[in-house]
Amino acid sequence: MKSSVANSVWQPSCDRDGLRLRAQLLAVTRDFFASRLVLEVETPALAPATGTDPQLAFFATQYRAGAEQQTLFLQTSPEFAMKRLLAAGSGDIYQISKAFRNGEVGRFHNPEFTLLEWYRVGFDLSQLMDEVADLIACWFAPYRALLPTERISYSEVFKRYTGLDALCFDLEAYSAYAFSQHLTDAIRLCGQEHSVWLDFLFSHQVQPQLGAHCLTMVYGYPACQASLAQLNQQDARVAERVELFMQGIELGNGFFELTDADEQERRFEYEQQVRQQQDLPLVAQDAKFLAALQSGLPACAGIAIGLDRVLMLLVEKESIDDVLSFSHHRI
């Protein structure tokens, strides 16, 4: 019996050259970390808990074995499990894994994607940024030369492109700016939430300007966007967080990691409140992750980088569909 599926539908998203280039990227990455004695690890893709970040939607499934039933989540990141390894004494670790985020499909998004995540014990944010620059240089060396890496604080770059103070929320000034730039949807969508305003204005006005011919690292995010980062000891308005950009595309997100279990629990609770306000599905806090923090997470810095986006930039493709074996539309 002949298949009724059109030939173009069953074919993969990328060709043999694309497969080879991905394999080379992974090999270079593994060689880089092996040379620095960073241990490769694996953690579960399915777990009974996941992150509470309101900006991330998750996939859930039901595990059944006889009378036993349990809800499990495909992980949006291996972060919590990797930090449990760190707390147990693993030392420096990295992982190349699949991560899963619901509802994310587009030029730079696929619901299943490849993530590189690593943690360096004893590193601060500046040392992590040095290592990121070294890795990016290794990746791009066979393809083209990049201009020197640009490092700029969030406050400085936000001021440069909007004229606004990112650390001091002035609703009137933010609204007036949005109106002047014909971004009137911001007033309706952002309300009085500083963090939401920052996300909106940064993505529309700042991010497209970043990393035209180099890697741009934006560090020192406002505290309301700390995520899992520690606050700066000299200025509690600032979080020890960095994001990576090239050609206006976000590639990665890193932290000088929060080690205070009580503060982490407070952040989880706040995110749950936001989820409830936005009628988003609730998820239980990861009790084992919090217990690991309570037992003692070593001082460390870590970062996650989307490898599909990196590969897209390396070979100068327009969409990550062009570098995936099977994109969402081809599975």
C-alpha positions in Angstrom: 0.0 0.0 0.0 1.5 3.3 -1.0 1.8 6.1 1.5 -0.5 9.1 0.9 2.0 11.5 2.6 3.6 13.9 0.2 7.3 13.3 -0.3 8.3 16.8 0.9 6.5 16.2 4.2 8.5 13.2 5.4 11.9 14.7 4.5 14.0 16.2 7.3 14.3 20.0 7.7 18.0 20.2 7.0 20.3 18.4 4.5 23.4 16.2 5.1 25.7 19.3 5.3 23.5 20.6 8.1 23.8 17.3 10.0 27.5 17.4 9.6 27.8 21.0 10.8 25.8 20.2 13.9 28.0 17.3 14.7 31.1 19.5 14.3 29.6 22.1 16.7 28.9 19.5 19.3 32.4 18.0 18.9 34.1 21.4 19.3 31.9 22.1 22.4 32.9 18.8 24.0 36.6 19.4 23.2 36.4 22.9 24.8 35.1 21.7 28.1 37.3 18.6 28.2 40.3 20.8 27.8 39.1 22.7 30.9 38.3 19.6 32.9 34.6 20.4 33.0 32.6 17.1 33.4 29.8 16.2 31.0 26.7 15.0 32.8 23.1 13.9 32.0 19.9 14.7 34.0 16.3 13.6 33.4 14.2 15.1 30.8 11.1 14.0 32.8 10.7 15.1 36.4 7.9 15.5 38.9 8.5 19.3 39.2 9.5 22.1 36.9 10.2 25.8 37.0 7.5 28.3 38.0 8.6 31.2 35.7 5.4 32.7 34.3 7.0 33.4 31.0 7.6 29.7 30.3 4.9 27.2 29.4 5.6 23.5 30.1 4.5 20.1 28.8 3.0 17.7 31.3 2.3 14.0 31.0 0.9 11.2 33.2 3.1 8.3 34.4 1.1 5.2 35.2 2.3 1.9 36.6 -0.5 -0.2 38.0 -2.1 1.8 40.8 0.6 4.4 40.8 0.0 7.6 38.9 2.1 10.7 38.8 2.3 13.9 36.8 5.7 14.4 35.2 7.0 17.5 33.3 9.3 17.8 30.3 12.0 20.1 31.6 12.3 23.6 30.2 15.9 23.5 31.4 18.2 21.1 33.2 19.1 23.8 35.7 17.5 22.5 38.9 18.8 18.9 38.4 22.3 20.2 37.6 22.3 22.3 40.7 21.4 19.3 42.8 24.5 17.6 41.3 26.6 20.7 42.3 25.2 20.6 45.8 26.2 16.9 46.0 29.8 17.8 45.1 30.0 17.2 41.4 32.4 20.1 40.7 32.3 21.9 37.4 29.8 20.4 35.0 28.2 20.9 31.6 25.3 19.3 29.7 24.1 19.2 26.1 20.4 18.3 26.4 17.0 18.6 24.8 14.7 21.2 26.5 11.0 21.7 26.0 8.8 24.8 26.0 5.2 24.7 25.1 3.7 27.2 22.7 7.1 28.4 21.3 7.3 28.1 17.5 8.8 30.6 15.1 11.9 31.8 13.4 14.0 31.4 16.6 11.8 28.9 18.5 10.9 25.3 18.4 9.1 23.4 21.2 12.0 21.0 21.5 15.4 22.5 21.2 19.1 21.8 22.1 20.5 23.6 25.1 24.1 23.8 26.3 24.2 24.6 30.1 27.3 24.7 32.3 28.3 25.7 35.8 31.7 26.7 37.2 32.4 26.5 40.9 34.1 29.5 42.3 33.5 31.6 39.2 31.9 35.1 39.5 29.9 36.6 36.6 32.9 38.3 35.1 34.9 35.0 34.9 31.9 33.3 33.4 31.7 36.0 30.7 35.4 35.5 29.9 34.7 31.8 29.3 31.7 32.5 27.2 33.7 34.8 25.0 36.4 32.1 24.6 33.8 29.5 23.6 32.0 31.7 21.1 35.4 32.5 19.5 36.1 28.7 19.2 32.7 28.2 17.5 33.1 31.1 15.0 36.8 30.7 14.2 36.3 28.3 11.2 33.5 30.5 9.7 34.4 34.2 10.1 36.1 36.7 12.4 34.1 38.6 14.9 34.8 42.1 16.3 35.9 42.1 20.0 33.1 41.2 22.4 31.1 44.1 23.7 30.2 44.2 27.4 27.6 46.7 28.6 25.4 47.1 31.6 21.6 46.8 31.2 21.2 50.4 32.6 23.6 51.8 30.1 22.2 50.1 27.0 18.6 50.8 28.1 19.4 54.4 28.6 21.2 54.6 25.2 18.3 53.3 23.2 15.3 54.6 25.2 16.5 57.5 27.3 14.8 55.8 30.3 16.1 54.8 33.7 15.9 51.0 33.9 16.4 50.9 37.7 13.9 53.5 38.7 10.4 52.8 37.4 8.6 56.0 36.4 5.2 54.9 34.9 4.5 58.4 33.4 7.9 58.6 31.7 7.7 55.0 30.4 4.2 55.6 29.1 5.1 58.9 27.4 8.1 57.2 25.7 5.9 54.3 24.5 3.4 56.8 23.1 6.1 58.7 21.3 7.4 55.5 19.7 3.9 54.4 18.6 4.1 51.5 21.1 0.7 52.3 22.6 0.0 48.6 23.2 2.6 48.7 25.9 0.4 50.9 28.1 -2.4 48.3 28.0 -0.2 45.2 28.2 2.3 46.3 30.8 0.1 48.1 33.3 2.1 49.1 36.4 4.5 46.1 36.3 8.1 47.4 36.0 9.4 44.0 34.9 6.8 43.7 32.2 7.6 47.2 30.9 11.3 46.4 30.8 10.7 43.2 28.8 8.5 45.0 26.3 10.7 48.0 25.7 13.9 46.0 25.7 12.6 43.5 23.1 11.2 46.2 20.9 13.8 49.0 21.2 17.0 47.6 22.5 17.5 44.0 21.5 17.4 44.6 17.7 20.4 46.9 18.1 22.6 44.4 19.8 25.5 42.4 18.4 25.5 43.5 14.8 29.1 42.2 14.2 30.1 40.9 17.5 28.9 39.1 20.6 27.2 41.6 23.0 26.9 40.7 26.7 24.4 42.7 28.6 25.0 42.4 32.4 23.6 43.8 35.6 19.9 43.3 35.1 17.4 45.2 37.2 16.6 43.3 40.5 13.0 42.8 39.4 14.4 40.5 36.6 16.8 38.6 38.8 15.4 35.2 38.0 17.8 32.8 39.7 20.7 35.3 40.1 22.1 36.8 43.3 21.6 40.6 43.8 24.7 42.7 43.6 26.2 43.3 47.0 27.0 46.9 46.3 23.7 47.8 44.7 20.6 45.7 45.5 18.8 47.3 42.6 21.0 45.2 40.3 21.1 41.4 39.7 24.2 39.4 38.8 22.7 38.3 35.5 24.0 38.4 31.9 22.4 37.8 28.5 24.1 37.2 25.2 23.1 38.7 21.9 24.3 38.5 18.3 22.5 40.1 15.3 19.7 41.1 17.6 19.1 37.4 18.7 19.2 36.3 22.3 21.6 33.3 22.6 22.0 32.7 26.3 21.1 33.6 29.9 23.5 33.3 32.8 23.8 34.1 36.5 26.1 34.3 39.4 23.8 31.8 41.0 21.5 32.4 43.9 22.4 30.0 46.8 19.9 31.2 49.5 17.1 28.6 49.7 14.8 31.0 51.6 15.1 33.7 49.0 14.6 31.2 46.2 11.4 30.0 47.9 10.2 33.5 48.1 10.8 34.0 44.4 9.0 30.8 43.6 6.0 32.0 45.6 6.0 35.3 43.8 6.0 33.6 40.5 3.1 31.4 41.6 1.2 34.5 42.5 1.8 36.0 39.0 0.8 32.7 37.4 -2.5 32.8 39.4 -3.1 36.4 38.4 -2.6 35.5 34.7 -4.7 32.4 34.9 -1.7 30.2 34.0 -1.3 26.6 35.1 0.2 26.3 38.6 3.0 23.9 39.3 4.4 22.7 42.6 7.7 24.2 43.8 10.7 21.8 43.3 11.1 20.7 46.9 14.2 18.6 46.1 15.9 21.6 44.4 15.1 23.8 47.5 16.5 21.0 49.7 19.7 21.0 47.7 20.1 24.8 48.1 19.4 24.3 51.9 22.2 21.7 52.1 24.6 24.1 50.5 25.1 25.0 46.8 28.7 26.1 46.3 29.3 29.6 45.0 29.2 29.3 41.3 28.2 30.9 38.0 26.3 29.2 35.2 24.8 29.8 31.8 22.5 28.2 29.2 23.0 28.8 25.5 20.6 27.7 22.7 22.7 25.7 20.3 20.2 25.8 17.5 20.4 29.6 17.4 24.2 29.5 17.5 24.3 27.1 14.5 21.8 29.2 12.6 24.1 32.2 13.0 27.3 30.2 12.2 25.9 29.1 8.8 23.9 32.4 8.2 20.5 30.8 7.9 17.2 32.8 8.4 15.5 30.3 10.7 16.4 27.5 13.1 14.2 25.3 11.0 17.1 25.3 8.5 19.5 23.7 11.1 17.2 21.2 12.9 17.0 17.6 11.7 13.2 17.8 12.1 11.5 21.0 13.0 8.1 21.2 14.6 6.5 21.3 11.2 8.4 18.1 10.0 7.9 15.8 13.0 
